Amino acid sequence: MLKHLRSILLLPLTVTVIVPTILMMFSRQVNIGWGWGIMGLVPVLLGVLLIGLGLILLTATIRLFMQYGQGTLAPWDPTEQLVVHGIYRYVRNPMISGVLTILLGEAVLFGSWWVFGWFVLFGVGNLIYIPLIEEPHTAQRFGPAYETYKAQVPAWIPRLTAWEGDKGSTEGNAAAPPSESGR
């Protein structure tokens, strides 16, 4: 449990809390409600909704790592099993999607263009890092099971139905999320 807590504190917490807080302190740009008066409730509610959705995604992926992956979300302690359970049956990168959703929610809630810039930078960084570094490493670690999974489950836009895996084997229902936990 301690190794999971350490990876959560060092990775998602840094990206979603520490960096945005530093950016807002540095820029002195916090504009809850965007100065829209009563209409400012719209960005407040939207921001809270996005942050909540992101937290649900992030929590679900961490739980799956603990339950099935036998490792953490951290590259220094990756999962030992290819997890294709839960949300990973619909999309390959729900953890990053959760973090991005939290960041977008914070930018909207706090009316911060600096946090929005961090959201864009973090998103673009992952759009480059995941296919160029993480996915080849995951394919090397998990071989054909990951390649089959990758061919059936989209990276960013979820499938409408859950992928059931290869009915003739247990590969499709193995254990640790390819892209994010299979580092």
N, C-alpha and C positions, 0 to 999 in steps of 0.2 A: 504494500500500500504506500509506503514511503517513497518508493521509486516513481510511482504514478504521481504523487503529490509534487515531487521535485520537478518532474517534466512539465506538469501543468503550470507550476509557478514560474518556471523558466521560459516556457514557450507561449501558450495562449495568453497568460496573464500579462506578460511583457508586451505582446502585440496589441492586446485589446484594452489594457488599462494603463500601463506605465507609459508607453509611447504617446497615446492620445493625451494623457494628463500633462506630460512634458510639453507637447505641442500647444495645448491650450494655455498653459502657464506662460510659455515663451511668447506666444502670439497675443496673449491677453484677449483672445477671441472666444468668448462664450456668449451666445445669443439665443438662449432658450426661447422658443416660440418665434424666432427670427424677427421680432419686433412687429408682429402682425396683429397685435391686440388680441381680441377674442379668437380670431382665426388662427392665432399661434397655437391653439390646442391641436390643430391638425398635425403640424410637424412633431409636436410633443408625443401625441398618441402613436403616430407612425414610427417615430424613433423607438419608443418603448416596445412596440409590437415587434419591430425588427430585432432589437436586442434580445427580447424573449425568445423569438424563433431561433436566433443564432445560438443562444445558450442551450436550447433543447437539442439542436443538432450536435453541438460540441459535447454535451453531456452524454448523448446517445453513443457517439463514437468512442469516447473514453470508456464507457461501460462495456462496449463490445471488445475493446482491446483487452480489458481486464478479464472478461468472461471467456473469450475465445482465442485471443491472440497470444497470450503468454508473453507479453512485452508491453512497452509503452509507446506513446506517440513520439517519443524522442529518438532522433537518429542514433544516439549513442546506446540506446537500449531498445532496438526494434522488436516487433513481434516475431515469434517463432512460427506462427501458423498464419496462413492466408485466410483472413476473415472475410467471408462473403455472406454474412448474416445481416438481418435488420435493414437499416438504411443502405448498406453496401450492396444490397440486391437491386437497388434502383440507380445508384450513382457511385462512381469510384472515389470522389473527393468530397464527401460531406463534411469532413472536419474543416477543410479550408473554406468551404461554402459557409459553414457556421461562423467561422472567424470573420469572413468578409461581411456577412450579414450583421454581425455585431458592430463592426467598424462603420458600416453604412448607417446603422441605427444611431450610433453615437454622433456621427457627423450631422445627421438630421436633427436629433434631439438637442444637441448643443449649438446648432447653427454655426458649425466650424468648417470653414473651407480648408483649414490646415489638416483637420482630421479626414476630410474628404480626400485631400491629396495623399495622405497616408494610406487610405483605403485603395486608391488607384495604384499607388506604388507597390503596395503589398500584393494586390491582385495581379498586376503585370509581372511582378517577380515570380509569383507562383505559376503563372501561365508559361513562363520560360523554364523555371527550375523543374517542375514536375515532369514534363515530357522529355527534357534533355538529360536529367540526372536521376530523378527518383524512379521513374518508370523503368528505365533500362536496368537499374540496380535491383528493382523488385522482380523483374523478369528473370534476372540471373539467379536470384535467391529461390524463386518459386516455380520457375520453368513453365512447362505446358499448362499447369493449372492456372497460372496467372495469365498466360497468353489467351487461353479460352475465355476466362473471365473478362479480360480487357476487350476482346472482340465482341462481347455480348452486352457489356454494361458501359454506358457513356461516361466520360470524364466529368462533365459539368452539368448537363441538362438531364434530369432524371428520366428514366424509362417510365412509361405509364403503368406497366405491370412489373411485378417482382421477377427477377431472373431466378429460375429454378435450378440452374446448374445442369451439368451433364447427368441425365437420369441414369446412365449406365455406370456411374462411378460416384465416389464421394467428393471429387474435386470441386464441384460446383457449390458444395456446402461445407467447404473446408473451414478454415478459421480466420486469418487476419487480413484486414483491409489492405489490399494491394498497394495502392499508391501511397497512402498516408502511413499505414502502420507497417508496411512491408519494407521499410527502408533498410 
